[in-house]
Amino acid sequence: MKEVLRACKKCKLLTIEKTCPIHGSEKTTEEWSGFVLVSEPSESIIAQKAGIKLAGMYAIKVRM
């Protein structure tokens, strides 16, 4: 079965889980577009402007 990436509605983290691994109870959605890969959030201007504190893949736009 093909794994589908899902985005957390709150922090936009991309995961294959149906709930966010950071927020626990926050549900994820398949309705997202674009992504950014952050490897070193403390040194990334984009991560700082987006409020990203943890390394990972994040959606740029998430439909709620």
C-alpha positions as CSV (number, residue, x, y, z in Angstrom):
1,M,0.0,0.0,0.0
2,K,1.2,3.5,-0.9
3,E,2.0,5.7,2.1
4,V,0.4,9.1,1.9
5,L,1.8,12.1,3.7
6,R,-0.6,14.0,6.0
7,A,-0.1,17.5,7.5
8,C,-0.9,18.5,11.1
9,K,-3.5,21.3,11.0
10,K,-1.8,23.1,13.8
11,C,2.0,22.9,13.2
12,K,2.0,21.7,9.5
13,L,4.4,18.9,10.2
14,L,4.2,16.2,7.5
15,T,3.7,12.6,8.7
16,I,2.1,9.3,7.7
17,E,0.1,9.1,11.0
18,K,-3.5,10.1,11.4
19,T,-2.6,12.2,14.5
20,C,0.3,14.6,14.9
21,P,3.3,13.1,16.7
22,I,4.0,16.5,18.4
23,H,0.4,17.5,19.5
24,G,-0.9,14.0,20.1
25,S,-4.6,14.6,19.7
26,E,-4.4,17.0,16.8
27,K,-5.8,15.3,13.6
28,T,-3.9,15.4,10.3
29,T,-5.2,16.0,6.8
30,E,-4.3,15.0,3.3
31,E,-5.3,18.4,2.0
32,W,-2.0,20.3,1.8
33,S,0.3,21.7,-0.8
34,G,4.0,22.5,-1.1
35,F,6.6,21.6,1.5
36,V,9.8,22.7,3.1
37,L,12.5,20.4,4.5
38,V,14.1,21.9,7.7
39,S,17.3,20.1,8.8
40,E,18.7,22.8,11.2
41,P,15.9,25.0,12.5
42,S,18.1,27.1,14.7
43,E,20.2,28.2,11.7
44,S,17.3,28.6,9.2
45,I,15.8,32.0,8.6
46,I,12.7,30.3,7.0
47,A,12.2,28.1,10.1
48,Q,12.6,31.1,12.4
49,K,10.0,33.1,10.4
50,A,7.6,30.1,10.3
51,G,8.1,29.4,14.1
52,I,9.5,25.9,13.4
53,K,11.5,24.5,16.3
54,L,12.0,20.9,15.3
55,A,13.7,19.4,12.2
56,G,11.4,17.7,9.7
57,M,9.2,18.2,6.6
58,Y,6.5,20.9,6.9
59,A,3.6,21.8,4.6
60,I,3.5,25.3,3.2
61,K,-0.3,25.4,3.0
62,V,-2.8,23.3,4.9
63,R,-6.5,23.3,4.2
64,M,-8.5,23.3,7.4
